[in-house]
């Protein structure tokens, strides 16, 4: 897989996730995501505890403590596959890669055929005409990309393979944001009722218009998330 020389940095994500953590954890995370960027599976890497220890330049015990903090604080996703091998995942990097691949696939199709204009049409078009169809299509693609990021996050957290993003797109068009959608998902993942009734952890229920304000603003007590 070809490698870009740089990845996007999101200051809001960084400060939100790491502001209450020690500078040592921040330093460890930047070293880790650099390795995740160069991983064969972008944003995900499985290494032995010794390999992670070499990357962080810490003892195995200290490295394990750092990785556990990153996972427990939801800075990273991850799992210990056995006594030695540990998988670490950057959700943002994985989602950014998925979106970039989606854009490449859309580009290969040549764009939206409805927006392709004949030469005769272009001759009769005046300079001061507003490109309303193109602008509308651009907004539509933006909503699709954002809803894809949300549905990917939901599938990642629940282990499902949902594809219908209609409810998500509707809430985004209403003025909702990707982060608000993720907050609703996180809230419901901690909701005892939803933990007992996992079938309701679907996009249609989570992002129904009448639920939006309630789900977004409620404070849900923590519960064991071992089922996730």
C-alpha positions as CSV (number, residue, x, y, z in Angstrom):
1,X,0.0,0.0,0.0
2,X,1.4,3.4,-0.9
3,X,2.1,5.7,2.0
4,X,1.3,9.4,2.3
5,X,4.1,11.3,4.0
6,X,1.8,12.8,6.7
7,X,-1.5,12.2,8.5
8,X,-4.0,14.8,9.6
9,X,-3.7,16.1,13.2
10,X,-7.0,17.1,15.0
11,X,-6.2,19.5,17.9
12,X,-9.8,19.3,19.3
13,X,-9.6,15.5,19.4
14,X,-6.1,15.6,21.0
15,X,-7.0,18.0,23.8
16,X,-10.3,16.4,24.4
17,X,-8.8,12.9,24.8
18,X,-5.5,13.8,26.5
19,X,-5.9,17.0,28.5
20,X,-6.4,15.2,31.8
21,X,-3.5,12.7,31.2
22,X,0.1,12.9,32.1
23,X,2.5,14.3,29.4
24,X,4.2,10.9,29.4
25,X,1.0,9.4,28.0
26,X,0.8,12.1,25.4
27,X,4.3,11.4,24.3
28,X,3.6,7.7,24.2
29,X,0.5,8.2,22.0
30,X,2.2,10.3,19.4
31,X,4.9,7.6,19.1
32,X,2.3,4.9,18.8
33,X,0.2,6.7,16.1
34,X,3.3,7.3,14.0
35,X,3.8,3.5,14.0
36,X,0.0,3.0,13.3
37,X,0.4,5.3,10.3
38,X,3.1,3.1,8.8
39,X,1.3,-0.2,9.6
40,X,0.2,-2.5,6.8
41,X,-3.3,-2.1,8.1
42,X,-3.6,1.6,8.4
43,X,-4.4,2.7,12.0
44,X,-4.1,-0.8,13.5
45,X,-1.1,-2.7,14.7
46,X,-0.5,-5.9,16.7
47,X,2.8,-6.3,18.3
48,X,4.4,-8.1,21.2
49,X,4.8,-6.4,24.5
50,X,8.5,-6.3,23.9
51,X,8.0,-4.6,20.5
52,X,5.7,-1.9,22.1
53,X,8.3,-1.5,24.8
54,X,11.0,-0.8,22.3
55,X,8.8,1.7,20.6
56,X,8.0,3.6,23.8
57,X,11.5,3.1,25.2
58,X,10.0,1.9,28.5
59,X,10.1,-1.3,30.5
60,X,7.5,-3.9,29.6
61,X,5.7,-3.3,32.9
62,X,5.6,0.5,32.2
63,X,4.6,0.0,28.6
64,X,1.7,-2.3,29.6
65,X,0.5,0.4,32.1
66,X,0.6,3.1,29.4
67,X,-1.3,1.0,26.9
68,X,-3.9,0.1,29.5
69,X,-4.4,3.8,30.3
70,X,-4.8,4.7,26.6
71,X,-7.4,1.9,26.2
72,X,-9.3,2.6,29.4
73,X,-9.5,6.3,28.7
74,X,-10.8,5.6,25.2
75,X,-7.9,7.4,23.6
76,X,-7.2,4.2,21.7
77,X,-9.1,1.0,21.1
78,X,-7.2,-2.2,21.7
79,X,-7.0,-5.7,23.1
80,X,-4.6,-8.2,24.6
81,X,-4.7,-11.2,22.3
82,X,-2.7,-13.4,24.7
83,X,-0.1,-12.8,27.4
84,X,2.2,-11.0,25.0
85,X,0.6,-9.7,21.8
86,X,-1.4,-6.4,22.0
87,X,-3.4,-4.7,19.3
88,X,-3.7,-1.0,19.4
89,X,-6.2,1.0,17.1
90,X,-6.6,4.6,16.3
91,X,-10.2,5.1,15.6
92,X,-9.7,8.5,13.8
93,X,-6.9,7.1,11.6
94,X,-9.0,4.1,10.6
95,X,-12.0,6.2,9.8
96,X,-9.9,8.7,7.8
97,X,-8.4,5.9,5.8
98,X,-11.9,4.5,5.0
99,X,-13.1,7.8,3.9
100,X,-10.1,8.4,1.7
101,X,-10.6,5.0,0.1
102,X,-14.3,5.8,-0.5
103,X,-13.3,9.1,-2.2
104,X,-10.9,7.2,-4.5
105,X,-13.6,4.7,-5.5
106,X,-16.1,7.6,-6.2
107,X,-13.4,9.3,-8.2
108,X,-12.8,6.2,-10.4
109,X,-16.5,6.3,-11.3
110,X,-16.0,9.8,-12.9
111,X,-18.2,11.7,-10.5
112,X,-21.9,12.3,-10.6
113,X,-23.1,11.7,-14.2
114,X,-26.1,14.0,-13.7
115,X,-23.7,16.9,-13.3
116,X,-21.8,16.3,-16.6
117,X,-22.9,19.0,-19.0
118,X,-22.7,18.9,-22.8
119,X,-20.6,21.5,-24.6
120,X,-23.8,23.1,-26.0
121,X,-25.1,23.6,-22.5
122,X,-21.9,25.2,-21.5
123,X,-21.9,27.6,-24.4
124,X,-25.3,28.9,-23.4
125,X,-24.4,29.3,-19.7
126,X,-23.7,32.8,-18.5
127,X,-20.8,33.7,-16.3
128,X,-23.0,35.0,-13.4
129,X,-25.0,31.8,-13.1
130,X,-24.7,30.1,-9.7
131,X,-23.5,26.5,-9.8
132,X,-26.5,25.3,-7.7
133,X,-26.5,21.7,-8.8
134,X,-22.8,21.2,-8.2
135,X,-23.0,22.9,-4.9
136,X,-26.0,20.8,-3.9
137,X,-24.2,17.6,-4.9
138,X,-21.1,18.7,-3.0
139,X,-23.1,19.1,0.2
140,X,-24.7,15.7,-0.4
141,X,-21.3,14.0,-0.7
142,X,-20.2,15.8,2.5
143,X,-23.2,14.4,4.4
144,X,-22.6,10.9,3.0
145,X,-19.0,11.0,4.1
146,X,-19.8,12.2,7.6
147,X,-22.6,9.7,8.0
148,X,-20.2,7.0,6.8
149,X,-17.8,8.0,9.6
150,X,-20.6,7.7,12.1
151,X,-21.9,4.3,10.9
152,X,-18.3,3.0,10.9
153,X,-17.9,4.2,14.5
154,X,-21.2,2.4,15.4
155,X,-20.2,-0.8,13.7
156,X,-16.8,-0.7,15.3
157,X,-18.3,-0.3,18.7
158,X,-21.1,-2.9,18.4
159,X,-19.4,-5.4,16.0
160,X,-22.3,-5.0,13.5
161,X,-22.4,-4.2,9.8
162,X,-25.1,-1.6,9.5
163,X,-25.2,0.2,6.1
164,X,-28.4,2.4,6.2
165,X,-27.3,5.9,7.0
166,X,-30.5,7.7,6.2
167,X,-31.3,8.6,9.9
168,X,-27.8,9.8,10.4
169,X,-27.8,12.0,7.3
170,X,-31.1,13.5,8.4
171,X,-29.8,14.5,11.8
172,X,-26.6,16.0,10.2
173,X,-28.8,18.0,7.8
174,X,-30.8,19.2,10.9
175,X,-27.5,20.7,12.2
176,X,-26.1,17.8,14.2
177,X,-22.4,17.0,14.1
178,X,-20.3,13.8,13.8
179,X,-19.1,14.3,17.4
180,X,-22.6,14.6,18.7
181,X,-23.6,11.4,16.9
182,X,-20.6,9.7,18.5
183,X,-21.6,11.1,21.9
184,X,-25.1,9.5,21.5
185,X,-23.5,6.2,20.5
186,X,-21.2,6.3,23.6
187,X,-24.1,7.3,25.9
188,X,-26.2,4.3,24.7
189,X,-23.3,1.9,25.0
190,X,-23.2,2.7,28.7
191,X,-27.0,2.7,29.1
192,X,-28.0,-0.4,31.2
193,X,-31.3,-0.8,29.2
194,X,-29.4,-0.8,25.9
195,X,-26.8,-3.1,27.2
196,X,-29.6,-5.6,28.1
197,X,-31.4,-4.9,24.8
198,X,-28.6,-4.6,22.2
199,X,-31.1,-4.8,19.3
200,X,-31.9,-1.1,19.9
201,X,-28.2,-0.1,19.2
202,X,-29.1,0.5,15.6
203,X,-29.0,3.8,13.6
204,X,-32.8,4.0,13.2
205,X,-33.3,4.0,17.0
206,X,-30.3,6.0,18.0
207,X,-30.8,8.8,15.5
208,X,-34.6,9.1,15.4
209,X,-35.5,12.8,15.5
210,X,-37.6,12.5,18.7
211,X,-34.7,10.9,20.5
212,X,-31.9,13.3,19.5
213,X,-32.0,15.9,22.3
214,X,-32.7,13.3,25.0
215,X,-29.9,10.9,24.0
216,X,-27.4,13.6,23.4
217,X,-27.8,15.4,26.7
218,X,-28.5,12.5,29.1
219,X,-25.9,11.4,31.7
220,X,-25.8,7.6,31.7
221,X,-24.2,5.7,34.6
222,X,-21.1,3.6,33.7
223,X,-21.5,-0.1,33.5
224,X,-19.2,-3.0,32.7
225,X,-18.4,-2.8,29.0
226,X,-16.9,-6.2,28.6
227,X,-19.7,-7.2,26.2
228,X,-18.6,-4.7,23.6
